[in-house]
Amino acid sequence: PAQKFVGTIDWNMSRYGVTFKATKYGSVLIPGNTNANAGLDYRSGAHTLLDLEGRVELPYNTALAVGWNNLTDEYPN
């Protein structure tokens, strides 16, 4: 894509933390199957993917994190 924007929010309190990330991808040109038929070209359209992660600090200098990538289960065309 010609454009890609990423925004992140990271929150921590004591042993707990949450990270939220949004990634916006610009439209991409998908070429047709032959050079002679440019009429089959199309654009994928812009899409935004959302990711979420929760974490907790554990004893012995370890941590446990659980996340979910692409919360809306949306993919470019």
All heavy atoms as an XYZ file, in Angstrom:
597
protein
N       0.829     -1.202      0.000
C       0.000      0.000      0.000
C       0.872      1.265      0.000
O       1.982      1.252      0.526
C      -0.805     -0.117      1.284
C      -0.049     -1.058      2.146
C       0.704     -1.955      1.221
N       0.344      2.305     -0.560
C       1.071      3.572     -0.585
C       1.085      4.230      0.788
O       1.967      5.013      1.087
C       0.428      4.506     -1.603
N       0.100      3.918      1.624
C       0.015      4.518      2.954
C      -0.184      3.447      4.011
O      -0.884      2.464      3.790
C      -1.171      5.476      3.030
C      -1.095      6.616      2.060
C      -2.383      7.406      2.056
O      -3.436      6.911      2.446
N      -2.314      8.635      1.601
N       0.450      3.688      5.159
C       0.254      2.820      6.321
C       0.408      3.694      7.563
O       1.411      4.386      7.727
C       1.277      1.691      6.343
C       1.142      0.790      7.564
C       2.214     -0.289      7.560
C       2.149     -1.107      8.827
N       3.228     -2.107      8.881
N      -0.591      3.663      8.433
C      -0.568      4.435      9.670
C      -0.757      3.480     10.838
O      -1.595      2.569     10.770
C      -1.692      5.476      9.691
C      -1.606      6.460      8.569
C      -2.413      6.328      7.453
C      -0.713      7.517      8.612
C      -2.343      7.221      6.413
C      -0.635      8.423      7.577
C      -1.449      8.276      6.470
N       0.010      3.687     11.909
C      -0.089      2.843     13.096
C      -0.255      3.743     14.315
O       0.498      4.699     14.499
C       1.172      1.970     13.270
C       1.071      1.126     14.528
C       1.393      1.100     12.051
N      -1.258      3.429     15.142
C      -1.466      4.129     16.404
C      -1.505      3.118     17.537
O      -2.111      2.052     17.394
N      -0.829      3.423     18.642
C      -0.746      2.490     19.762
C      -1.063      3.199     21.064
O      -0.612      4.324     21.288
C       0.673      1.883     19.859
O       0.984      1.251     18.625
C       0.765      0.865     20.972
N      -1.831      2.533     21.915
C      -2.090      2.999     23.280
C      -1.573      1.913     24.215
O      -1.951      0.751     24.087
C      -3.586      3.241     23.526
C      -4.101      4.348     22.610
C      -3.835      3.592     24.990
C      -5.597      4.523     22.652
N      -0.700      2.295     25.140
C      -0.120      1.350     26.087
C      -0.435      1.844     27.498
O      -0.091      2.973     27.847
C       1.388      1.254     25.863
C       2.022      0.114     26.643
O       1.329     -0.881     26.894
O       3.209      0.228     26.978
N      -1.092      1.022     28.298
C      -1.502      1.391     29.649
C      -0.918      0.385     30.638
O      -0.952     -0.818     30.389
C      -3.028      1.396     29.741
C      -3.558      1.605     31.102
C      -3.744      2.794     31.737
C      -3.989      0.597     32.022
N      -4.260      2.591     32.994
C      -4.414      1.240     33.198
C      -4.048     -0.787     31.971
C      -4.891      0.552     34.291
C      -4.520     -1.470     33.069
C      -4.937     -0.801     34.205
N      -0.367      0.885     31.751
C       0.179      0.037     32.811
C      -0.296      0.536     34.167
O      -0.371      1.744     34.398
C       1.719      0.069     32.801
C       2.281     -0.607     31.593
O       2.100     -1.787     31.400
N       2.962      0.162     30.749
N      -0.606     -0.406     35.053
C      -0.926     -0.064     36.428
C      -0.470     -1.228     37.300
O      -0.966     -2.353     37.159
C      -2.429      0.165     36.620
C      -2.760      0.678     38.010
S      -4.437      1.292     38.094
C      -5.217     -0.078     38.917
N       0.503     -0.936     38.152
C       1.049     -1.950     39.042
C       1.598     -3.112     38.215
O       2.456     -2.915     37.387
C      -0.026     -2.396     40.040
O       0.497     -3.306     40.972
N       1.079     -4.307     38.389
C       1.555     -5.502     37.671
C       0.843     -5.729     36.350
O       1.179     -6.634     35.600
C       1.315     -6.746     38.528
C       1.970     -6.766     39.851
C       1.589     -8.009     40.646
N       1.017     -9.053     39.809
C       0.339    -10.098     40.268
N       0.144    -10.246     41.548
N      -0.134    -11.005     39.453
N      -0.157     -4.939     36.025
C      -1.020     -5.213     34.873
C      -0.789     -4.203     33.756
O      -0.426     -3.054     33.995
C      -2.491     -5.187     35.294
C      -2.776     -6.148     36.409
C      -2.813     -5.717     37.734
C      -2.951     -7.490     36.147
C      -3.052     -6.603     38.768
C      -3.187     -8.391     37.171
C      -3.235     -7.941     38.474
O      -3.460     -8.828     39.488
N      -1.034     -4.636     32.538
C      -0.899     -3.740     31.400
C      -1.775     -4.167     30.245
O      -2.149     -5.337     30.119
N      -2.115     -3.199     29.411
C      -2.933     -3.445     28.222
C      -2.331     -2.626     27.079
O      -1.936     -1.475     27.273
C      -4.402     -3.025     28.444
C      -5.205     -3.146     27.159
C      -5.036     -3.834     29.552
N      -2.267     -3.225     25.901
C      -1.827     -2.520     24.704
C      -2.897     -2.670     23.626
O      -3.390     -3.768     23.381
C      -0.490     -3.086     24.177
O       0.502     -2.937     25.189
C      -0.040     -2.355     22.927
N      -3.257     -1.546     23.010
C      -4.209     -1.532     21.905
C      -3.500     -0.902     20.713
O      -2.867      0.146     20.832
C      -5.449     -0.715     22.268
C      -6.429     -0.588     21.139
C      -7.281     -1.630     20.835
C      -6.485      0.570     20.383
C      -8.175     -1.514     19.786
C      -7.371      0.692     19.335
C      -8.223     -0.355     19.038
N      -3.588     -1.557     19.545
C      -2.925     -1.046     18.345
C      -3.896     -1.054     17.176
O      -4.610     -2.034     16.952
C      -1.701     -1.903     18.006
C      -0.946     -1.408     16.779
C       0.356     -2.158     16.571
C       0.101     -3.462     15.875
N       1.315     -4.142     15.416
N      -3.916      0.037     16.426
C      -4.707      0.141     15.201
C      -3.743      0.400     14.048
O      -2.903      1.301     14.119
C      -5.723      1.266     15.303
N      -3.854     -0.399     12.986
C      -3.019     -0.240     11.797
C      -3.929     -0.020     10.603
O      -4.759     -0.872     10.291
C      -2.145     -1.486     11.560
O      -1.406     -1.778     12.745
C      -1.195     -1.273     10.404
N      -3.784      1.139      9.948
C      -4.608      1.455      8.780
C      -3.754      1.320      7.526
O      -2.703      1.935      7.415
C      -5.158      2.875      8.872
C      -6.053      3.238      7.710
C      -6.614      4.634      7.903
C      -7.721      4.998      6.999
N      -7.689      4.878      5.655
N      -4.206      0.492      6.601
C      -3.543      0.283      5.326
C      -4.324      1.003      4.238
O      -5.544      0.890      4.172
C      -3.485     -1.207      4.968
C      -2.607     -2.011      5.886
C      -3.145     -2.685      6.978
C      -1.245     -2.091      5.669
C      -2.348     -3.430      7.824
C      -0.432     -2.832      6.512
C      -0.993     -3.495      7.585
O      -0.189     -4.222      8.416
N      -3.611      1.717      3.382
C      -4.254      2.375      2.259
C      -4.647      1.375      1.179
O      -4.291      0.196      1.227
N      -5.360      1.856      0.203
C      -5.824      1.024     -0.892
C      -4.647      0.542     -1.753
O      -3.657      1.234     -1.910
C      -6.795      1.822     -1.754
O      -7.351      1.015     -2.757
N      -4.784     -0.652     -2.299
C      -3.751     -1.257     -3.153
C      -4.381     -1.593     -4.499
O      -5.502     -2.097     -4.564
C      -3.194     -2.546     -2.499
C      -2.218     -3.243     -3.417
C      -2.549     -2.225     -1.174
N      -3.646     -1.324     -5.568
C      -4.118     -1.674     -6.910
C      -3.849     -3.151     -7.157
O      -2.718     -3.615     -7.063
C      -3.407     -0.835     -7.969
C      -3.755     -1.182     -9.413
C      -5.218     -0.878     -9.705
C      -2.848     -0.433    -10.371
N      -4.901     -3.903     -7.465
C      -4.786     -5.326     -7.804
C      -4.894     -5.424     -9.320
O      -5.955     -5.161     -9.891
C      -5.914     -6.156     -7.141
C      -6.036     -5.855     -5.661
C      -5.713     -7.635     -7.424
C      -4.823     -6.205     -4.836
N      -3.799     -5.779    -10.007
C      -3.834     -5.814    -11.472
C      -4.667     -6.980    -11.993
O      -4.772     -8.023    -11.349
C      -2.363     -5.963    -11.868
C      -1.687     -6.536    -10.671
C      -2.490     -6.116     -9.471
N      -5.239     -6.770    -13.180
C      -5.979     -7.842    -13.846
C      -5.039     -8.963    -14.261
O      -3.830     -8.902    -14.066
N      -5.589     -9.995    -14.874
C      -4.781    -11.175    -15.184
C      -3.930    -11.037    -16.441
O      -3.066    -11.857    -16.694
C      -5.673    -12.412    -15.278
C      -6.772    -12.255    -16.308
O      -6.889    -11.223    -16.938
N      -7.575    -13.287    -16.469
N      -4.159    -10.004    -17.268
C      -3.324     -9.808    -18.457
C      -3.040     -8.323    -18.630
O      -3.806     -7.468    -18.184
C      -4.025    -10.318    -19.737
O      -5.178     -9.520    -19.978
C      -4.402    -11.780    -19.631
N      -1.953     -8.009    -19.335
C      -1.631     -6.610    -19.623
C      -2.599     -6.013    -20.635
O      -2.818     -4.813    -20.641
C      -0.200     -6.495    -20.155
C       0.816     -6.774    -19.071
O       0.525     -6.593    -17.893
N       1.999     -7.207    -19.464
N      -3.172     -6.843    -21.477
C      -4.065     -6.353    -22.523
C      -5.429     -5.945    -21.978
O      -6.147     -5.200    -22.623
C      -4.241     -7.436    -23.592
N      -5.792     -6.422    -20.809
C      -7.123     -6.142    -20.267
C      -7.014     -5.410    -18.931
O      -7.293     -5.962    -17.879
C      -7.904     -7.446    -20.119
C      -9.385     -7.185    -19.954
O      -9.806     -6.042    -19.778
N     -10.166     -8.237    -20.010
N      -6.617     -4.150    -18.999
C      -6.480     -3.349    -17.773
C      -7.837     -3.069    -17.127
O      -7.896     -2.618    -15.996
C      -5.756     -2.048    -18.074
N      -8.907     -3.340    -17.828
C     -10.243     -3.132    -17.270
C     -10.553     -4.047    -16.098
O     -11.501     -3.820    -15.356
N      -9.761     -5.103    -15.923
C      -9.974     -6.017    -14.796
C      -9.234     -5.571    -13.533
O      -9.332     -6.218    -12.499
C      -9.535     -7.435    -15.185
C     -10.333     -8.095    -16.305
C      -9.745     -9.458    -16.631
C     -11.792     -8.218    -15.922
N      -8.458     -4.471    -13.625
C      -7.775     -3.940    -12.450
C      -8.808     -3.427    -11.446
O      -9.862     -2.915    -11.837
C      -6.853     -2.778    -12.833
C      -5.690     -3.214    -13.695
O      -5.533     -4.429    -13.910
O      -4.944     -2.327    -14.143
N      -8.510     -3.566    -10.166
C      -9.385     -2.990     -9.144
C      -8.566     -2.616     -7.917
O      -7.429     -3.023     -7.757
C     -10.528     -3.945     -8.775
C     -10.095     -5.200     -8.041
C     -10.137     -5.261     -6.650
C      -9.661     -6.325     -8.731
C      -9.744     -6.402     -5.972
C      -9.266     -7.464     -8.070
C      -9.311     -7.497     -6.694
O      -8.916     -8.634     -6.025
N      -9.144     -1.816     -7.051
C      -8.487     -1.386     -5.817
C      -9.077     -2.151     -4.642
O     -10.270     -2.411     -4.583
C      -8.649      0.106     -5.596
C      -7.938      0.906     -6.665
C      -7.504      2.260     -6.124
N      -6.402      2.776     -6.905
C      -5.124      2.636     -6.586
N      -4.782      2.021     -5.490
N      -4.177      3.133     -7.352
N      -8.205     -2.503     -3.697
C      -8.634     -3.305     -2.544
C      -9.430     -2.490     -1.539
O     -10.186     -3.038     -0.754
C      -7.418     -3.910     -1.844
O      -6.616     -2.885     -1.287
N      -9.246     -1.195     -1.502
C      -9.906     -0.351     -0.513
C      -9.070     -0.299      0.759
O      -8.286     -1.199      1.043
N      -9.205      0.757      1.512
C      -8.457      0.922      2.759
C      -9.068      0.050      3.857
O     -10.283     -0.158      3.884
C      -8.468      2.382      3.177
N      -8.218     -0.453      4.747
C      -8.679     -1.295      5.844
C      -7.912     -0.950      7.114
O      -6.750     -0.548      7.060
C      -8.473     -2.778      5.535
C      -9.361     -3.284      4.458
N     -10.675     -3.616      4.676
C      -9.138     -3.502      3.150
C     -11.210     -4.019      3.549
N     -10.294     -3.954      2.600
N      -8.573     -1.126      8.252
C      -7.941     -0.903      9.545
C      -7.991     -2.192     10.353
O      -9.055     -2.789     10.511
C      -8.648      0.220     10.329
O      -8.615      1.410      9.538
C      -7.956      0.480     11.648
N      -6.828     -2.629     10.844
C      -6.733     -3.829     11.670
C      -6.518     -3.418     13.122
O      -5.747     -2.502     13.408
C      -5.575     -4.709     11.193
C      -5.605     -5.120      9.726
C      -4.412     -6.007      9.402
C      -6.897     -5.811      9.375
N      -7.198     -4.093     14.046
C      -7.125     -3.777     15.473
C      -6.532     -4.955     16.239
O      -6.943     -6.097     16.040
C      -8.530     -3.481     16.013
C      -9.320     -2.401     15.273
C     -10.731     -2.313     15.828
C      -8.614     -1.069     15.353
N      -5.564     -4.673     17.111
C      -4.920     -5.687     17.946
C      -5.045     -5.287     19.412
O      -5.003     -4.105     19.747
C      -3.430     -5.822     17.606
C      -3.181     -6.189     16.153
O      -4.043     -6.851     15.560
O      -2.125     -5.817     15.630
N      -5.180     -6.285     20.297
C      -5.323     -6.047     21.726
C      -4.483     -7.062     22.493
O      -4.461     -8.245     22.139
C      -6.797     -6.181     22.138
C      -7.141     -5.944     23.596
C      -6.888     -4.499     23.984
C      -8.595     -6.304     23.850
N      -3.793     -6.602     23.534
C      -2.984     -7.491     24.372
C      -3.157     -7.117     25.838
O      -3.178     -5.945     26.190
C      -1.505     -7.359     24.013
C      -0.595     -8.171     24.914
C       0.873     -7.842     24.699
O       1.435     -8.359     23.732
O       1.424     -7.073     25.511
N      -3.313     -8.131     26.692
C      -3.332     -7.943     28.137
C      -2.177     -8.713     28.754
O      -1.807     -9.777     28.271
N      -1.580     -8.156     29.796
C      -0.422     -8.827     30.398
C      -0.382     -8.590     31.901
O      -0.952     -7.627     32.412
C       0.876     -8.366     29.739
C       1.138     -6.905     29.887
C       2.267     -6.434     28.980
N       2.353     -4.987     29.019
C       1.623     -4.166     28.305
N       0.734     -4.644     27.464
N       1.761     -2.867     28.423
N       0.318     -9.499     32.576
C       0.505     -9.394     34.024
C       1.935     -9.838     34.345
O       2.448    -10.790     33.753
C      -0.541    -10.245     34.799
C      -0.434    -11.712     34.451
C      -0.416    -10.030     36.284
N       2.575     -9.116     35.257
C       3.905     -9.500     35.717
C       3.760    -10.575     36.783
O       2.931    -10.480     37.675
C       4.646     -8.290     36.282
C       4.981     -7.253     35.238
C       5.669     -6.037     35.835
O       6.030     -6.073     37.038
O       5.828     -5.055     35.108
N       4.588    -11.600     36.672
C       4.562    -12.731     37.592
C       5.851    -12.753     38.417
O       6.803    -12.029     38.105
C       4.410    -14.032     36.798
C       3.147    -14.141     35.947
C       3.210    -15.383     35.081
C       1.901    -14.131     36.805
N       5.911    -13.598     39.439
C       7.139    -13.708     40.224
C       8.314    -14.210     39.376
O       8.126    -14.735     38.276
C       6.794    -14.726     41.310
C       5.310    -14.766     41.353
C       4.828    -14.395     39.997
N       9.498    -14.071     39.885
C      10.735    -14.542     39.262
C      11.032    -13.842     37.944
O      11.526    -14.445     36.989
C      10.718    -16.068     39.075
C      10.418    -16.806     40.345
C       9.206    -17.450     40.514
C      11.339    -16.829     41.390
C       8.912    -18.120     41.690
C      11.057    -17.490     42.572
C       9.833    -18.127     42.718
O       9.543    -18.774     43.881
N      10.681    -12.544     37.886
C      11.002    -11.719     36.727
C      10.421    -12.287     35.427
O      11.075    -12.295     34.387
C      12.521    -11.539     36.609
C      12.885    -10.280     35.850
O      12.067     -9.369     35.763
N      14.083    -10.243     35.306
N       9.184    -12.779     35.471
C       8.491    -13.307     34.294
C       7.177    -12.554     34.103
O       6.729    -11.827     34.993
C       8.194    -14.811     34.435
O       7.382    -15.009     35.587
C       9.468    -15.617     34.556
N       6.582    -12.739     32.967
C       5.300    -12.096     32.664
C       4.465    -13.039     31.808
O       4.996    -13.895     31.100
C       5.518    -10.781     31.939
N       3.152    -12.863     31.870
C       2.217    -13.618     31.046
C       1.432    -12.617     30.210
O       0.879    -11.656     30.751
C       1.266    -14.439     31.914
C       0.152    -15.170     31.171
C       0.740    -16.263     30.285
C      -0.837    -15.743     32.154
N       1.402    -12.827     28.900
C       0.672    -11.941     27.996
C      -0.261    -12.767     27.124
O       0.097    -13.847     26.660
C       1.639    -11.151     27.130
N      -1.463    -12.250     26.926
C      -2.448    -12.876     26.053
C      -2.947    -11.793     25.107
O      -3.302    -10.696     25.549
C      -3.623    -13.469     26.859
C      -4.678    -14.022     25.927
C      -3.131    -14.530     27.812
N      -2.948    -12.099     23.813
C      -3.348    -11.093     22.843
C      -4.267    -11.635     21.779
O      -4.416    -12.840     21.613
N      -4.870    -10.694     21.069
C      -5.771    -11.033     19.986
C      -5.435    -10.112     18.814
O      -5.654     -8.905     18.890
C      -7.202    -10.824     20.422
C      -8.254    -11.302     19.481
C      -8.109    -11.740     18.209
C      -9.643    -11.374     19.772
N      -9.313    -12.091     17.669
C     -10.282    -11.875     18.619
C     -10.415    -11.072     20.857
C     -11.646    -12.060     18.546
C     -11.779    -11.265     20.782
C     -12.380    -11.769     19.652
N      -4.897    -10.681     17.743
C      -4.595     -9.912     16.537
C      -5.811     -9.882     15.630
O      -6.533    -10.864     15.507
C      -3.415    -10.528     15.778
C      -2.120    -10.394     16.535
O      -1.939     -9.482     17.326
N      -1.206    -11.316     16.310
N      -6.023     -8.744     14.988
C      -7.121     -8.559     14.042
C      -8.467     -8.852     14.711
O      -9.188     -9.776     14.320
C      -6.907     -9.415     12.792
C      -7.751     -8.949     11.631
O      -8.474     -7.969     11.724
N      -7.665     -9.667     10.527
N      -8.802     -8.050     15.694
C     -10.036     -8.242     16.481
C     -11.297     -8.359     15.631
O     -12.191     -9.129     15.954
C     -10.225     -7.061     17.442
C      -9.352     -7.040     18.676
C      -9.433     -5.681     19.355
C      -9.776     -8.124     19.626
N     -11.388     -7.581     14.572
C     -12.599     -7.587     13.748
C     -12.577     -8.654     12.657
O     -13.523     -8.758     11.881
C     -12.796     -6.210     13.098
O     -11.638     -5.902     12.305
C     -12.996     -5.131     14.147
N     -11.488     -9.413     12.563
C     -11.328    -10.471     11.559
C     -11.567     -9.922     10.152
O     -12.255    -10.518      9.328
C     -12.283    -11.628     11.861
C     -11.877    -12.896     11.113
O     -10.668    -13.076     10.880
O     -12.758    -13.689     10.765
N     -10.968     -8.757      9.886
C     -11.118     -8.102      8.591
C      -9.811     -8.173      7.832
O      -8.739     -7.912      8.387
C     -11.505     -6.638      8.799
C     -11.712     -5.885      7.515
C     -12.221     -4.473      7.761
O     -12.890     -4.238      8.750
O     -11.894     -3.617      6.930
N      -9.886     -8.539      6.565
C      -8.704     -8.650      5.724
C      -8.941     -7.859      4.437
O     -10.067     -7.789      3.967
C      -8.430    -10.117      5.355
C      -8.058    -10.933      6.551
C      -9.027    -11.610      7.284
C      -6.737    -11.015      6.981
C      -8.690    -12.352      8.405
C      -6.392    -11.752      8.088
C      -7.371    -12.412      8.799
O      -7.042    -13.132      9.906
N      -7.871     -7.285      3.876
C      -8.040     -6.602      2.584
C      -8.544     -7.578      1.519
O      -8.269     -8.763      1.579
C      -6.623     -6.130      2.254
C      -5.903     -6.105      3.564
C      -6.536     -7.191      4.393
N      -9.278     -7.041      0.552
C      -9.833     -7.863     -0.535
C      -8.744     -8.508     -1.350
O      -7.739     -8.032     -1.605
C     -10.719     -7.027     -1.441
C     -11.904     -6.480     -0.679
O     -12.332     -7.049      0.301
N     -12.418     -5.355     -1.149
